[in-house]
Amino acid sequence: MTTEIENLAERVLRLTPPTRAYLAQVLLESLDFEEDFALSAEWQREITQRCQQLDHGEVELLAGEEALARLRETYL
């Protein structure tokens, strides 16, 4: 990886989670995956709703390990 990209990644990782989520959304949309990954209207609405919840701080982002640990505590 080039130094420029590494520096950019470091700067981006210092952004707030909602800002990083928005940036990730913009970057993914720029890759034009629509041809390879057709999504139903329902999934598009779900994705949009979840992104909006992140943008407005309505939901808490968790690392996968933490989410699984919470599920285990609750259901096992």
C-alpha positions in Angstrom: 0.0 0.0 0.0 1.3 3.4 -0.8 2.2 5.9 1.9 -0.5 8.3 0.6 -3.2 5.7 1.0 -2.0 4.7 4.4 -2.1 8.3 5.5 -5.6 8.7 4.2 -6.7 5.5 5.9 -5.3 6.8 9.2 -7.1 10.1 8.9 -10.4 8.4 7.9 -10.2 6.0 10.9 -10.1 9.0 13.2 -13.5 10.2 12.0 -16.7 9.4 14.0 -18.4 6.1 13.3 -21.4 7.8 11.5 -19.1 9.8 9.3 -17.0 6.7 8.4 -20.3 4.8 7.6 -21.4 7.6 5.3 -18.0 7.7 3.6 -18.1 3.9 3.2 -21.5 4.2 1.7 -20.3 6.8 -0.8 -17.3 4.7 -1.7 -19.2 1.5 -2.2 -21.8 3.3 -4.4 -19.0 4.7 -6.5 -17.9 1.1 -7.4 -21.2 0.5 -9.2 -21.9 -2.9 -7.9 -25.5 -2.8 -9.2 -24.8 -5.1 -12.1 -23.2 -7.8 -10.0 -25.4 -7.5 -6.9 -29.0 -6.6 -7.8 -30.9 -5.7 -4.7 -34.6 -5.7 -4.2 -36.4 -2.5 -3.4 -37.0 -3.8 0.1 -33.3 -4.3 0.7 -32.5 -0.9 -0.7 -35.0 0.7 1.7 -33.5 -1.3 4.6 -30.0 -0.2 3.7 -31.1 3.4 3.4 -32.9 3.3 6.7 -29.9 1.8 8.5 -27.5 4.3 7.1 -29.9 7.1 8.2 -30.0 5.7 11.7 -26.2 5.7 11.8 -26.0 9.2 10.5 -28.5 10.5 13.2 -26.8 8.5 16.0 -30.0 6.5 16.6 -28.1 3.1 16.8 -24.9 1.9 18.4 -22.2 0.4 16.3 -20.6 -2.7 17.8 -17.6 -4.8 16.8 -18.7 -8.2 15.6 -17.0 -9.9 18.6 -18.9 -7.6 21.1 -22.2 -8.2 19.4 -21.7 -12.0 19.5 -20.7 -11.8 23.2 -23.9 -9.9 24.0 -26.0 -12.4 22.1 -24.3 -15.3 24.0 -24.9 -13.6 27.3 -28.6 -13.1 26.5 -29.4 -16.4 24.9 -27.0 -19.0 26.2 
